[in-house]
Amino acid sequence: AAIHSFFKDNGYVHIHTPIITSNDCEGAGELFQIKPTTKSRDSSENSGFFNVPAFLTVSGQLHLEVMTGAFTKVFTFGPTFRAENSQSRRHLAEFYMVEAEFAFTESLQDIIEVMENLFKMATTTVISKCPEDVELFHKYVSPGQKDNLELMLKNKFVVISYTEAIEVLKRVTDAFKFKPEWGCDLQTEHERHLVKHCGGVPVFVINYPFDLKPFYMRDNEDHPQRTAAAVDLLVPGIGELCGGSVREDRPRSEE
């Protein structure tokens, strides 16, 4: 309810994006394919129910981007499916995901502001509306987190570039299982150290290497490093909570 209220109060239109789709948003290929259990006699063996391959959605992003042409600000909050064969608590086959798109911005700062305001508003609402549940969580699930929450809500989140983050991590490289190098993705151990280094408040890491991010993220054209206008929000005890980017809207020359 808090998430829906935030977007409604800020002028976003709620879009119910399809669960069954023919697109693979990020091209990862880790999808659950949809096929009928019985085949029609009139259909060819390879045509399928929809005459094209169909999958459970991995993201409503591409549908939302189309809708921004009509409504400017849109969001969806629905089921998402990922076929990553990873037996861990951080990888779910099915989960609900919040996604938002808004048009007419070329600034990561605009995206950062939305993400920080959503986090603080949703957290504040849960604390005020569900005090018994929050107290139970603090007592039995994650003791000592109450003060951390108050710290996060009172302070402005920190913003650092990916390049700055790598420099911070290299100072304590012996403490990590995975060696931090420019051009490599940040691991959970790196993310948690960055949050601790920045005083225990959430951290926005911006401008990742272009090759680490999906094709639709805007090229900063900052050669020779070449970064993308992308941002990830890292929070204490978890690591990456959410991410976003400025979308690429310029025709690219063939490479």
N, C-alpha and C positions, 0 to 999 in steps of 0.2 A: 504493500500500500504506500509506503514511504517513497519508493522509487517511482511509482506511477504518479504520485502527487508532485514530486519534483519536476518531472517532465511536463505535466499538465500545467503547473504554475508558470513554467518558463516558455509556454507557447508551442510545445511539441505535439504533433499528431500521432496517435497510437496506430500503428499499422500491424495487422496480423499477416505476417509473411508465411508463404507456403511451407508445409512440413515435407511434402514430396516435391522434389525439384529435379531438374535435369542439369543444374550447374554445380560445379565444384569450386566454391568461391576462391580459395587460395591455391588451387591446383595441387594440393597435397596428395590426393589420391587415396586418402584413408576414409572411405565412405562405406556405408551400408547400402547395398544395391537392392532395389525393390523389384521383385518378379512375382507374377501370379503363380499359384500352386497348380493350376490347371491351364492347359493351352487350348485355345479355340481352334477348331478344325479349319476355319476360314483364314486364319492368320499364318503367316510364314513362321518358321521355327525361330528365327532370329529377330523378329519385329518387336516382340515384347508387347505389354499392355498398352503403352503410350506410343509405340512405334519409334521411340528413342530411349536410350538408357535412362533410368530414373533412380533417384537416391533419396535417402533421408537427409534432411538439410544439415550442413555443417555450419551455416551462417546465413542470416537474412540480409547481409550487407548489400549485395548487388540489387536486391529488390528495393531496399531502402533508398539506395542511390538514385534509382529511377523515380521514386516518389518525391525526392527533394525537388525535382523539376516542377512539381505542382504545389507542394506544401512548405518548402524551405527547411522546416525543422520536423524530423520524424524520429520515432523510436519503435522498437519491438522488444518484447520480453516473453520469450517462448522456448519450447524444447529444442535442443540441439543434440546432434548425434555424431560421435567420433569413433571410428573403427581402429583406433590405436590399440594394438595388442600389448598393452603395458599394465602389469599387475601392480598398481600403486594407488595410493589415496589421491594422488594429484591428477590422475587420468581416469575420467569417467566415460562410459559408453553413452550415457544419456544424462543431460543436465539442462537447467534453464539458464539462459544467457541474456543479459541486457545489451542491446546494441542501439546506437543513436547516430544519426547523420544530420549535419546542417550545412546549408549552402552559403556561398559568398564569403569565404574566409581563406586567407593564405597565411594565417598565423597559428603556430603551435600554441601560443599563449592563450588564444581563445579556447582551444581544446583542453588545455591544462586547467583553465578556470572552471569549465563545465565538470571535469572529472573531480576536482577538489571539492567543489560545492555539492556535487551529488554524494560523495563519500561522507562529508560532514553532516549534511542534512539527513541522510538515511540513518547514520549512526546515532545522531541526536534523537531522532524520532523513536528508534528502537529503545534507547535508554529511558526515554520519558514515558513511552506507552507500554512497555513490557518490563517493568522493574523487577518483578519476581523471576522472570525467565533469565534476565541479565544477572541477577544475584546468584541464581543457581549455576549459571555458566561460570561465573567468577569463583564460586566455591568449589565446584567439583571438576570442571573441564579444564579451565585455564586460570589457576590462581595467580593473583598479582597483576592481572591485565587491566584492572579498573583504573589505576593511576596512569597506565600507558594510554588508555583511551582518552582520558582527560587531557593528557599532554598533546595528543594528536589533534584534538578538537580546538585547543587554545592557540596552537602555533600555525604559522604559515608553512606549507610544505616546501621542502628544499628542491631546487631545480639544478641539475648538473648535466653536462654533456657526456655522451658515451666515452669520448676521449679522456675527459677528466676522471671518469669512473675507473677506466683502465689504469690511469696513473696512480690513483689511490690504491687500487688492488695490488699493483706491482710492488708497493712498499712492504707488503706482508705476504709475498707470493709463497713462502714456505709453509704458510698456514693452510693452503688449499690443496685439495686433491687434484683439481683441474687448474692448470697454470693459466693465468689471465694474459691474453695477448690481444692486441688490436686486430679486429676482424673476426674474433671468435665470439660466439654467443655467451651471454652471462649465465652462469650456473646458479642454482639456488644458494649455494654457499657464498658466492660472490654477492648476490643480491642482499642477503642478510647482513653481510659485513658492511656494505654500503649504507644500509639503514642505521646500523650501530655507529658507524663513522660520522654520520650526519646528526647525531644526537637523539636517535630513537624516534624521530618523526618520519612520516612517509616521504619518499624521495621520488621525484620525476627524473628519469634518465631520458635524455633527448638526443636526436641526431645520431642514429645508429648507422653502421656501415650499410651502404646501399644493398650489397649482395646478401645481407642477412634478412632482409625484409621482402614482403610480397611485391609483386609487380606494380600494384596500384598506388604505392606510396610515393610521394613527390620527391624527385631528385633535387637535392640542394645545389647541385652543380658546383661543388666546392672542391674541385680537383686540386691536388692529386689524390686526396683521401676518398672523396666521393661518399657522401652520406645521404640518408633519406630523412625527410621531415617526419620522424616517428617519435613516439613517446610511450614509455611504460611506467606505470605507477608501482613502486615497491613499498610494501608496508611491513612493519615489525612482526616477526614471528611467522610470516608466510612467504614473503618474497613478492613476485609479480602478482598483482591483483587484477589489473586491467591495462589496456593499451589502446592506442589510437594513432592517427596520422593525418596529415594534410594529403588529400587525394591528388593524384597526378591528373592534370586537365590539359596538358600541352601535348601536341603530336610529337612523337619521338622519331628521330631519324633512324633508319635501319642500321643495325650494328653488325 
